[in-house]
Amino acid sequence: MSCVIGGVVAFDYTAWSVRYPELASSVAQPLAQQYFNEAQLYCDNTPCSPIRDASVGGQRSMLLNMLTAHIAALNAPIGGQPSSSLVGRISNATEGSVSVATQMDLPAGSPQWFAQSKYGIAFWQATSQYRTMHYVPGPVPVINPYGRFGRR
């Protein structure tokens, strides 16, 4: 597999805050940088990443920004309110005497963790092409019917 030379996306807080102003108003640059660093645990940001477009504003940059927004939405205090302590998706809610039930079943290939925010599910949908099998053929064998000496 060939790698893209210098193909690593650097976090651009200005671009991220323009795209996600509802989060940027509550998440300062140093914290957003930490969320971006965490996002790289889920989305390969190395020169050998299957997401080849590492240009400024390219596909990998957009995906990492989506993931950074998802992590910020799950963890950062938004609008002066602390982040929710609920884990999983809300599976049931009632209003009278307030009750909320969450569900966090994680079978293989499940988008549930990503479905906790609109940013995460957008990332999940946008990366569907990278979660499919890609056939990589092996080397073609070369058979010499005349042995190692060839034909005379």
Disulfide bonds with the S-S distance in Angstrom:
Cys3-Cys48 1.75
